[in-house]
Amino acid sequence: MSTKKQQRSRDVGDEPRYVIGMDAHSKQLSVSIWDWSDRFNARLHREIKCVNIEAMVATYERNVDLDSITVIEASNNSAKLKQLLNEAGYRAEVVRSDTIANKERKRKVCDIVDAGNLALAYIKGDIDEFVWTPSDKYTEYRDILFAYRDASKEVTRVSNRIWNVCSRKGYKLPIKGGKAKTATLRAMIAETQIGGFAKEQLETLLEDYDRLFKRKEDLSRKIAEIVLANPRMLALMQLHGVNYKGAFALDAAVEDPHRFPQASKLAAYSGFSPTLDTTGDEEDRARKKGGTHKPLDGEGRQDVKFFFTEAGQSVLTSCGKTKLGKWGWAMVNRGVARNKVACAIGRKLVTYGWHILRGDPTPNRDSEAFFKRKMKRLHEAIGSKRMHELGYGTQREFAEAQAKTIYGNLPAEAPVAEKETDTV
């Protein structure tokens, strides 16, 4: 038995009298209540099937003692259910959905059986840890991040459809992106006098593109304002190649850095867990999920991995003379694929971010000149009018003030002649 399993033996004096397993879906849930007053002989107290989510708290108030713990299987709404029970005075925790996935089942599984198995897993000590759930503020941050990710995907999807239509019809392909794409296409439609269904199809796609692109820009501006008001996110922008979106993504995903005892744990959570050359079944499945010849196993937070892989590419492109850039180019020159090197740099940047979020001294920070450029771009993303409403001055004044907060007590730097390119 491992040390961790041995440590799972509980101090029975601290345990609740009732253990409740909950299996929840989008509209209904089932609970299995076990009386654990006899620590060596738990017995089924009551089962409640098919409870509407709206009636959950009222059902608990009628049937469940406050001296209890509810174990909820992780799902889309498990964090919300935990919050509702906590607000009503009940202790509730979320556990991984695979807690009972590998248990042998000799009969057809139903919700109430799963609920009972969850309760028994807690009683027997099979649950080593609970799933961490974000606060309300960081839940909203994550919703904004997901919305930005979805808007970006939709913009790309519609852009590809526009390209496909133009390619099939032999029209001039739009090279420019962003706002320039729609202006270029509308000019091309007018110039070549496209008519019929092709014109109707392109105009419909352009309307979708304009709407989605504006949504993406609005979310980008919202993210920039959140970063501006969050000192930890601003501090993360000290990292090479990390712009305000990358800083927002990492902090929104982490919230409490102390739940990761090591920087490598955060790197794995952020999607930077490498594939391994072994013959084990689990490693083989991870390698297949990550993709053939891919350096990462495909697990973890894909949103964080995207921004920090892009940051790794930015380091190679624009920060080649820095310590991190030289380290990356040394691997490229040894024959390592550039994309793999970008992933390796992204992983290092995440581990540096772990130190920043914990309040440790910043390792391998960006130069003050580059940081000022990032602050100017943050100012530009929010807009001069909005920055003036928030009480800030010009781009230069804002960048100087923010840089002084972080770099003011550091030794003076030599001038930097490198050109920086922000990540997407």
Buried (B, 14 or more C-beta within 10 A) or exposed (E): EEEEEEEBEEEEEEBBBBBBBBBBEEEBBBBBBBBBEEEEEBEEBEBBBEBEBEEBBEBBEEBBBEEBBBBBBBBEBBBBBBBBBBEBEBBBBBBBEEBBEEEEEEEEEEBBBBBBBBBBBBBEEBBEEBBEBBEEEBBEBBEBBEBBBBBBEBBEEBBEBBBEBBEEEEBEEBEEEEEEBBEBBEEBBEEEEBEEEBEEBBBEBBEBBBBBBEBBBEBBBBBBBBBBEBEBBBBBBBBBBBBBBBBBBBBBBBBEBEEBEEBBEBBBBBBBBBBEEEEEEEBEEBBEEBEEEBBBBBBBBEBBBBBBBBBBBBBBBBBBEBEBBEBBBEBBEEEBEBBBBBBBBBBBBBBBBBBBBBEEEBBBBBBBBBBBBBBBBBBEBBEBEBBEEEEBEEBEEBBBEBBEEBBEEEEEEEEBEEEBBBBE
